[in-house]
Amino acid sequence: MSILVTRPSPSGEQLVSRLRALGQVAWHFPLIEFSPGRELPALTDALDALREGDLLFALSQHAVTFAHARLQQAGRLWPTAPRYFAIGRTTALALHTASGIDVRYPTDREISEVLLQLPELQTIAGKRALILRGNGGRELLGETLTRRGADVTFLECYQRCAKHYDGAQEAMRWQARGVNTLVVTSGEMLQQLWTLVPLWYRENWLLRCRLLVVSERLANLAREMGWNDIRIADNADNDALLRALQ
C-alpha cells in the first residue's frame, strides 16, 4: 500500500510521519493552505459582546490557531463569560489549550448534527452565539441555533486557498510511485483533486485508488464522482485515519 495524504499542514505531515514510523509508504500532497480571515480584526469586539452564559463555537483547529494569535497580538485573553463548544475532540483540545477553559464537544461524530444534540444547546433563546470558522461552512449550525432563538454571528478567522499544481505532472509522479490509497478529508479537496488530474490519469489511476474519507456525505460525493473502493474513518482526526489505514 502506498498512501497519498492530501490533508493540509501541519496535520498532513504529522499523519505521514506516523505512517512512515509504522513502516508504511506515505507521501504528503496538501491541496489547500491557510491565510488569516477577512473578519479577524473584528474578533476582540465580537468576544467583548459575549455575556455570561452566551455561546462560543470553534469549528476547526485553524479557527482556534488564527484567533489565538490575534488575541496574543492584542495582549488579550479568551473571555471567561461564555460557554465554549467545539466541533470535535481535536478542535476542543486546541481551544482548551489556548483558553484554559472547559470545552464541550460531541464525542462520537465531528458533525454539526451531533454537536446540536448536546443538552446545553437545547434551550438557548435570547443567547448570543459567536461561531469561529474559515471562509464558509457549517451553515446548518447557524441556522439551527437561530431557529432555537439564539442571536448568531459568524466570524471568518481564516481562509482556505487552493494550492496550485501542474495536474499532469503530479498525476504521473504519484502513479509512478505506485500510490493506490488516497486520504481526503473534505468535499472541497475531493473536488479539487478530481479536477486537477487530467482525464486519462483520472480514469486509469485516480478513480481506481482506494479512497479514505471522513463522513458518509463525503463517501456519497465520491461515488457520484466515480470512485468505487471507499472507506469511511470513524472520525476526522489523525488517530481515526491511522486506525482506518491499518
C-alpha positions in Angstrom: 0.0 0.0 0.0 1.3 3.4 -1.0 -0.7 6.3 0.6 -1.2 9.9 -0.6 -2.3 12.2 2.2 -4.0 15.4 0.9 -4.6 17.0 4.4 -3.1 20.4 4.7 -0.2 21.2 7.0 0.6 20.5 9.8 -1.8 17.6 10.3 -0.9 16.1 6.9 2.8 15.9 7.6 2.0 14.5 11.1 -0.1 11.7 9.6 2.6 10.9 7.0 5.4 10.7 9.6 3.2 8.5 11.9 2.5 6.2 8.9 6.2 6.0 8.0 7.1 5.2 11.6 4.8 2.2 11.2 6.6 1.1 8.1 4.0 2.3 5.6 4.9 4.1 2.3 3.2 7.5 2.6 3.5 10.9 0.9 2.2 14.4 1.7 0.3 16.3 -1.1 -1.5 19.2 0.6 -4.3 20.6 -1.6 -5.1 23.7 0.4 -3.3 26.2 2.6 -4.5 28.8 5.1 -4.2 32.5 5.5 -5.8 35.0 8.0 -9.5 35.6 7.6 -11.0 38.8 6.5 -13.1 39.3 9.7 -10.2 38.6 12.1 -9.8 42.3 13.0 -13.4 42.2 14.5 -12.6 39.3 16.8 -11.9 41.3 20.1 -15.1 43.3 19.7 -17.1 40.2 19.0 -15.7 38.4 22.1 -16.3 41.5 24.2 -20.0 41.4 23.3 -20.4 37.9 24.8 -22.1 37.8 28.3 -22.5 35.2 31.0 -24.0 32.0 29.5 -23.6 33.1 25.9 -22.1 30.6 23.4 -18.7 30.4 21.7 -18.1 27.8 19.0 -14.8 26.8 17.3 -15.3 24.8 14.1 -11.7 23.8 13.4 -8.2 23.9 14.9 -7.3 26.5 12.3 -10.0 28.9 13.6 -8.5 28.5 17.1 -4.9 29.0 15.9 -5.7 32.2 14.0 -8.0 33.6 16.7 -5.5 32.8 19.4 -2.6 34.5 17.5 -4.9 37.6 17.1 -5.7 37.8 20.8 -2.0 37.4 21.8 -1.1 40.2 19.3 -3.7 42.4 21.0 -2.5 41.4 24.5 -5.9 39.9 25.3 -7.1 36.7 27.0 -10.0 34.5 26.0 -13.2 35.6 27.8 -14.5 33.5 30.7 -18.2 34.5 30.5 -19.4 32.4 27.5 -19.7 28.6 27.4 -17.3 27.0 25.0 -18.1 24.4 22.3 -16.1 22.7 19.6 -17.0 20.6 16.6 -14.8 17.7 17.7 -12.1 16.4 20.1 -9.0 17.8 18.3 -10.6 21.3 18.0 -11.8 21.1 21.6 -8.3 20.3 22.8 -6.8 23.2 20.8 -9.4 25.6 22.2 -8.9 24.3 25.8 -5.1 24.6 25.4 -5.4 28.2 24.1 -8.0 29.4 26.6 -7.7 27.2 29.7 -11.5 26.9 29.7 -13.6 23.7 29.6 -14.9 23.0 26.1 -17.9 20.8 25.4 -17.9 18.7 22.2 -19.7 15.7 20.7 -17.7 12.5 21.3 -18.9 10.2 18.6 -19.0 12.2 15.2 -17.5 15.6 14.4 -20.5 16.9 12.6 -23.0 19.8 13.3 -25.9 17.4 13.7 -24.3 15.7 16.6 -22.9 18.9 18.2 -26.5 20.3 18.1 -27.7 17.3 20.2 -25.7 18.5 23.3 -28.1 19.2 26.2 -26.7 22.7 26.7 -27.7 23.7 23.2 -31.4 22.9 23.5 -32.7 25.9 25.5 -30.7 28.9 24.2 -33.4 31.6 23.3 -32.0 35.1 23.8 -28.4 33.9 24.0 -25.6 35.3 21.7 -23.7 32.7 19.7 -20.3 33.5 18.1 -19.1 30.9 15.6 -15.4 31.0 14.7 -14.8 29.3 11.3 -13.0 29.5 8.0 -14.4 31.0 4.8 -17.8 29.4 4.7 -19.1 26.1 6.0 -21.4 24.7 8.8 -24.4 26.8 7.7 -26.7 24.2 9.4 -25.2 25.0 12.8 -26.0 28.7 12.4 -29.5 28.1 11.0 -30.4 25.7 13.8 -29.1 27.9 16.6 -31.1 30.8 15.1 -34.2 28.7 14.9 -33.8 27.9 18.6 -33.8 31.6 19.3 -30.1 32.5 19.6 -28.5 35.6 18.0 -25.9 34.1 15.8 -22.7 35.8 14.5 -20.2 34.0 12.2 -16.6 35.2 12.2 -14.1 34.2 9.5 -10.8 33.6 11.3 -9.0 32.1 8.3 -9.3 31.4 4.6 -8.7 28.2 2.8 -6.9 28.8 -0.5 -6.3 26.1 -3.2 -2.6 25.3 -3.8 -1.7 25.3 -7.5 0.0 22.3 -9.2 0.6 21.0 -12.7 -2.0 18.2 -12.7 -0.5 16.0 -15.4 3.0 16.2 -13.8 1.6 15.4 -10.3 -0.6 12.5 -11.6 2.4 11.0 -13.5 4.6 11.2 -10.4 2.1 9.7 -8.0 1.1 6.9 -10.4 4.8 6.1 -11.0 5.3 5.9 -7.2 2.6 3.3 -7.0 0.1 5.4 -5.0 -3.0 3.3 -4.6 -4.7 4.8 -1.5 -5.8 8.4 -1.1 -6.7 10.2 2.2 -9.2 13.1 1.6 -10.9 14.9 4.5 -13.2 17.5 2.8 -15.5 17.7 -0.2 -13.7 20.8 -1.4 -10.4 18.9 -1.6 -12.1 15.9 -3.3 -13.4 18.1 -6.0 -10.1 19.8 -6.4 -8.2 16.5 -6.7 -10.7 15.3 -9.3 -10.4 18.5 -11.3 -6.7 18.7 -11.1 -6.0 15.2 -12.5 -6.3 15.0 -16.3 -8.9 12.6 -17.8 -6.6 9.8 -18.8 -5.0 9.7 -15.4 -8.3 10.1 -13.7 -9.7 7.0 -15.4 -6.6 4.9 -15.3 -5.3 5.8 -11.9 -7.2 8.2 -9.7 -10.6 6.6 -9.6 -9.0 3.1 -9.2 -7.4 4.1 -6.0 -8.9 3.2 -2.6 -10.3 6.4 -1.1 -10.4 7.0 2.7 -12.9 9.8 3.7 -14.3 11.0 7.0 -18.1 11.1 6.5 -20.9 9.4 4.8 -21.7 12.6 2.9 -18.1 12.6 1.5 -18.4 9.0 0.5 -21.6 9.7 -1.4 -19.9 12.6 -3.2 -17.0 10.3 -4.1 -19.4 7.7 -5.5 -21.0 10.3 -7.7 -17.6 11.3 -9.0 -16.7 7.7 -9.9 -14.9 6.1 -7.0 -15.9 2.5 -6.0 -13.4 1.5 -3.3 -14.3 3.9 -0.5 -13.7 3.5 3.3 -15.0 5.9 5.9 -12.9 6.6 9.0 -14.9 6.8 12.3 -13.6 10.4 12.8 -11.7 13.2 11.2 -8.6 13.2 13.4 -5.3 11.6 12.6 -5.8 8.8 15.2 -9.0 7.7 13.4 -7.4 7.9 10.0 -4.4 5.9 11.2 -6.8 3.2 12.5 -8.6 3.0 9.2 -5.4 2.8 7.2 -4.1 -0.1 9.3 
